[in-house]
Amino acid sequence: LTGQVSNFRKRPTHQYFSLKDDRAVIQATIWSGVYQRLGFDLEEGMKINVVGRVQVYEPSGSYSIIIEKAEPDGIGA
């Protein structure tokens, strides 16, 4: 999944942000342990490629992605 980081919020155990493109947006979470292993810092507006698993919050029917891997767009392509 490729998108732009928006509304980035850093917390002690998670990092939260929206991952968006010109047609859609999904809420994203990355655990601190995964974030520390990325090798780069996420920044507002950065375009990234991610791999993760989709999670459904049933009360509202909303989807989010739990990120397992990420890299700046264009790296390793």
RODO-932130 format. One line per field, with one value per atom (N, C-alpha, C): residue number from 0; residue in one letter; atom name; x, y negated, z negated. Coordinates in steps of 0.001 Angstrom, whole numbers. Example, Ala and Ser with C-alpha at 12.3 -4.5 7.8 and 13.67 -1.06 7.14 Angstrom:
2
k [0 / 0 / 0 / 1 / 1 / 1]
r [a / a / a / s / s / s]
a [N / CA / C / N / CA / C]
xx [13190 / 12300 / 13200 / 12850 / 13670 / 12900]
yy [5690 / 4500 / 3300 / 2250 / 1060 / -30]
zz [-7800 / -7800 / -7800 / -7080 / -7140 / -7870]
***
This chain:
77
k [0 / 0 / 0 / 1 / 1 / 1 / 2 / 2 / 2 / 3 / 3 / 3 / 4 / 4 / 4 / 5 / 5 / 5 / 6 / 6 / 6 / 7 / 7 / 7 / 8 / 8 / 8 / 9 / 9 / 9 / 10 / 10 / 10 / 11 / 11 / 11 / 12 / 12 / 12 / 13 / 13 / 13 / 14 / 14 / 14 / 15 / 15 / 15 / 16 / 16 / 16 / 17 / 17 / 17 / 18 / 18 / 18 / 19 / 19 / 19 / 20 / 20 / 20 / 21 / 21 / 21 / 22 / 22 / 22 / 23 / 23 / 23 / 24 / 24 / 24 / 25 / 25 / 25 / 26 / 26 / 26 / 27 / 27 / 27 / 28 / 28 / 28 / 29 / 29 / 29 / 30 / 30 / 30 / 31 / 31 / 31 / 32 / 32 / 32 / 33 / 33 / 33 / 34 / 34 / 34 / 35 / 35 / 35 / 36 / 36 / 36 / 37 / 37 / 37 / 38 / 38 / 38 / 39 / 39 / 39 / 40 / 40 / 40 / 41 / 41 / 41 / 42 / 42 / 42 / 43 / 43 / 43 / 44 / 44 / 44 / 45 / 45 / 45 / 46 / 46 / 46 / 47 / 47 / 47 / 48 / 48 / 48 / 49 / 49 / 49 / 50 / 50 / 50 / 51 / 51 / 51 / 52 / 52 / 52 / 53 / 53 / 53 / 54 / 54 / 54 / 55 / 55 / 55 / 56 / 56 / 56 / 57 / 57 / 57 / 58 / 58 / 58 / 59 / 59 / 59 / 60 / 60 / 60 / 61 / 61 / 61 / 62 / 62 / 62 / 63 / 63 / 63 / 64 / 64 / 64 / 65 / 65 / 65 / 66 / 66 / 66 / 67 / 67 / 67 / 68 / 68 / 68 / 69 / 69 / 69 / 70 / 70 / 70 / 71 / 71 / 71 / 72 / 72 / 72 / 73 / 73 / 73 / 74 / 74 / 74 / 75 / 75 / 75 / 76 / 76 / 76]
r [l / l / l / t / t / t / g / g / g / q / q / q / v / v / v / s / s / s / n / n / n / f / f / f / r / r / r / k / k / k / r / r / r / p / p / p / t / t / t / h / h / h / q / q / q / y / y / y / f / f / f / s / s / s / l / l / l / k / k / k / d / d / d / d / d / d / r / r / r / a / a / a / v / v / v / i / i / i / q / q / q / a / a / a / t / t / t / i / i / i / w / w / w / s / s / s / g / g / g / v / v / v / y / y / y / q / q / q / r / r / r / l / l / l / g / g / g / f / f / f / d / d / d / l / l / l / e / e / e / e / e / e / g / g / g / m / m / m / k / k / k / i / i / i / n / n / n / v / v / v / v / v / v / g / g / g / r / r / r / v / v / v / q / q / q / v / v / v / y / y / y / e / e / e / p / p / p / s / s / s / g / g / g / s / s / s / y / y / y / s / s / s / i / i / i / i / i / i / i / i / i / e / e / e / k / k / k / a / a / a / e / e / e / p / p / p / d / d / d / g / g / g / i / i / i / g / g / g / a / a / a]
a [N / CA / C / N / CA / C / N / CA / C / N / CA / C / N / CA / C / N / CA / C / N / CA / C / N / CA / C / N / CA / C / N / CA / C / N / CA / C / N / CA / C / N / CA / C / N / CA / C / N / CA / C / N / CA / C / N / CA / C / N / CA / C / N / CA / C / N / CA / C / N / CA / C / N / CA / C / N / CA / C / N / CA / C / N / CA / C / N / CA / C / N / CA / C / N / CA / C / N / CA / C / N / CA / C / N / CA / C / N / CA / C / N / CA / C / N / CA / C / N / CA / C / N / CA / C / N / CA / C / N / CA / C / N / CA / C / N / CA / C / N / CA / C / N / CA / C / N / CA / C / N / CA / C / N / CA / C / N / CA / C / N / CA / C / N / CA / C / N / CA / C / N / CA / C / N / CA / C / N / CA / C / N / CA / C / N / CA / C / N / CA / C / N / CA / C / N / CA / C / N / CA / C / N / CA / C / N / CA / C / N / CA / C / N / CA / C / N / CA / C / N / CA / C / N / CA / C / N / CA / C / N / CA / C / N / CA / C / N / CA / C / N / CA / C / N / CA / C / N / CA / C / N / CA / C / N / CA / C / N / CA / C / N / CA / C / N / CA / C]
xx [854 / 0 / 900 / 590 / 1388 / 506 / 1028 / 279 / 1131 / 505 / 1162 / 795 / 1792 / 1583 / 877 / -199 / -959 / -1390 / -1462 / -1905 / -1061 / 259 / 1172 / 1184 / 994 / 1006 / 1875 / 2908 / 3836 / 3451 / 3301 / 2957 / 4034 / 4063 / 5097 / 5081 / 3910 / 3855 / 3423 / 2864 / 2378 / 2646 / 2636 / 2589 / 1297 / 541 / -738 / -672 / -1287 / -1384 / -2407 / -2730 / -3567 / -2639 / -2971 / -2241 / -3214 / -2861 / -3838 / -3208 / -4075 / -3708 / -4818 / -4851 / -5844 / -7262 / -7422 / -8758 / -9260 / -8372 / -8798 / -7891 / -8373 / -7592 / -7887 / -6854 / -7027 / -6211 / -6758 / -6028 / -4954 / -3786 / -2663 / -2075 / -1603 / -927 / 358 / 1422 / 2674 / 3193 / 3464 / 3984 / 5373 / 5743 / 7037 / 8210 / 8128 / 9211 / 9442 / 8367 / 8465 / 9001 / 8503 / 8927 / 10428 / 10945 / 12368 / 13244 / 12733 / 13508 / 13400 / 12607 / 12424 / 13707 / 14534 / 15745 / 15534 / 14347 / 14051 / 12895 / 12752 / 11651 / 10519 / 9312 / 8146 / 7959 / 7561 / 7321 / 6015 / 5373 / 4143 / 4383 / 3523 / 3627 / 4510 / 5250 / 6139 / 5328 / 5752 / 5101 / 5841 / 5089 / 5702 / 4970 / 5681 / 5109 / 5047 / 3919 / 3772 / 3228 / 3541 / 2963 / 2392 / 1193 / 591 / -659 / -1421 / -2663 / -3824 / -4916 / -6112 / -6841 / -7327 / -8094 / -9446 / -10498 / -11841 / -12309 / -12751 / -13366 / -14868 / -15393 / -16766 / -17852 / -17745 / -18837 / -19129 / -18090 / -18322 / -18121 / -17617 / -17357 / -16187 / -15295 / -14162 / -12947 / -12153 / -10948 / -9715 / -8664 / -7360 / -6302 / -5067 / -3972 / -2950 / -2522 / -1442 / -185 / 722 / 1890 / 2959 / 3453 / 4518 / 5851 / 5818 / 7019 / 6684 / 7682 / 7485 / 8815 / 8742 / 9925 / 9478 / 10374 / 10026 / 9735 / 8769 / 8420 / 9621 / 9873 / 10999 / 12216 / 12277 / 13392 / 13138 / 14097 / 13982 / 13059 / 12621 / 11705 / 12452]
yy [1167 / 0 / -1229 / -2184 / -3408 / -4609 / -5521 / -6724 / -7761 / -8881 / -10008 / -10052 / -10280 / -10384 / -11704 / -11610 / -12792 / -12645 / -13737 / -13735 / -12806 / -12833 / -11960 / -12326 / -11309 / -11490 / -10405 / -10828 / -9891 / -9711 / -8469 / -8118 / -7173 / -6932 / -6049 / -4621 / -4075 / -2680 / -2505 / -3535 / -3474 / -4799 / -4750 / -5942 / -5838 / -6900 / -6918 / -7948 / -7654 / -8618 / -8136 / -9006 / -8632 / -8377 / -7386 / -7095 / -7389 / -8358 / -8793 / -8927 / -8850 / -9195 / -10087 / -10307 / -11233 / -10671 / -9373 / -8762 / -8175 / -7935 / -7240 / -7596 / -7258 / -7429 / -6263 / -5792 / -4744 / -5142 / -4889 / -5152 / -4076 / -4481 / -3558 / -3625 / -2472 / -2356 / -1584 / -2025 / -1284 / -1185 / 31 / 255 / -353 / -827 / -1476 / -574 / 721 / 1643 / 1727 / 1750 / 1762 / 413 / -662 / -2009 / -2201 / -1718 / -1866 / -1118 / -49 / 742 / 230 / -787 / -1273 / -1805 / -2470 / -3073 / -4491 / -5034 / -6419 / -6900 / -8209 / -8796 / -9172 / -8836 / -9265 / -10761 / -11431 / -12869 / -13192 / -14220 / -14705 / -14963 / -14423 / -14638 / -13650 / -12799 / -11823 / -10748 / -10380 / -9296 / -8001 / -6974 / -5717 / -4517 / -3404 / -2104 / -1291 / -638 / 139 / 1532 / 2431 / 3768 / 3924 / 4466 / 4647 / 5483 / 5457 / 6227 / 5290 / 5548 / 4726 / 5155 / 4181 / 4416 / 3728 / 4370 / 3795 / 3476 / 2242 / 1853 / 2028 / 3125 / 3531 / 2537 / 1863 / 951 / -124 / -595 / -1631 / -1110 / 121 / 684 / 20 / -610 / -1305 / -385 / -633 / 145 / -666 / 41 / -585 / 436 / -8 / 893 / 849 / 2032 / 2167 / 2425 / 1486 / 1560 / 2471 / 3365 / 4292 / 3930 / 3303 / 2858 / 1565 / 701 / -546 / -1009 / -1713 / -2335 / -3566 / -4551 / -5713 / -5270 / -5883 / -5535 / -5768 / -4810 / -4912 / -4136 / -3730 / -2940 / -1477 / -799 / 634 / 982 / -4 / 259 / 776]
zz [0 / 0 / 0 / 840 / 933 / 632 / -166 / -474 / -1166 / -1466 / -2101 / -3581 / -4437 / -5879 / -6189 / -6973 / -7364 / -8822 / -9552 / -10962 / -11828 / -11638 / -12383 / -13863 / -14726 / -16180 / -16796 / -17506 / -18138 / -19605 / -20008 / -21387 / -21928 / -23233 / -23790 / -23225 / -22929 / -22477 / -21030 / -20423 / -19039 / -18344 / -17030 / -16202 / -15403 / -15349 / -14640 / -13523 / -12395 / -11310 / -10300 / -9374 / -8240 / -7066 / -6265 / -5035 / -3906 / -3053 / -2060 / -679 / 318 / 1687 / 2224 / 3518 / 4056 / 4080 / 3774 / 3823 / 2507 / 1547 / 326 / -847 / -2037 / -3258 / -4191 / -4898 / -5899 / -7122 / -8302 / -9531 / -9689 / -10176 / -10301 / -11703 / -12170 / -13454 / -13233 / -13883 / -13851 / -15285 / -15736 / -17082 / -17194 / -18369 / -18578 / -18213 / -18522 / -18181 / -16686 / -15922 / -14457 / -13980 / -14547 / -14150 / -14353 / -15472 / -15772 / -14774 / -14172 / -13215 / -11774 / -11528 / -10163 / -9535 / -10312 / -9776 / -9253 / -9427 / -9055 / -9923 / -10036 / -10798 / -9855 / -10244 / -9475 / -9667 / -8599 / -8653 / -7948 / -8414 / -7793 / -6309 / -5455 / -4017 / -3280 / -4009 / -3380 / -2666 / -1455 / -719 / -1038 / -1494 / -1912 / -1313 / -1277 / -918 / -2199 / -2460 / -3688 / -3398 / -4318 / -4353 / -5750 / -5846 / -7154 / -7069 / -8145 / -8169 / -8467 / -7786 / -7957 / -9220 / -9941 / -11162 / -11001 / -11478 / -11410 / -12824 / -13035 / -14300 / -14111 / -14634 / -14342 / -14752 / -15917 / -16279 / -15225 / -14546 / -13529 / -12109 / -11988 / -10665 / -9960 / -10726 / -10107 / -10004 / -8983 / -8727 / -9099 / -9502 / -9708 / -9313 / -9227 / -8907 / -10030 / -10465 / -11431 / -10601 / -10604 / -9725 / -10313 / -9471 / -9852 / -9203 / -8028 / -7315 / -6588 / -6453 / -5710 / -5147 / -4029 / -3440 / -2663 / -2554 / -1736 / -309 / 327 / 1705 / 2611 / 3505 / 4422 / 3970 / 2706 / 2188 / 2506 / 3075 / 3341 / 4485 / 5230 / 6340 / 7555]
***
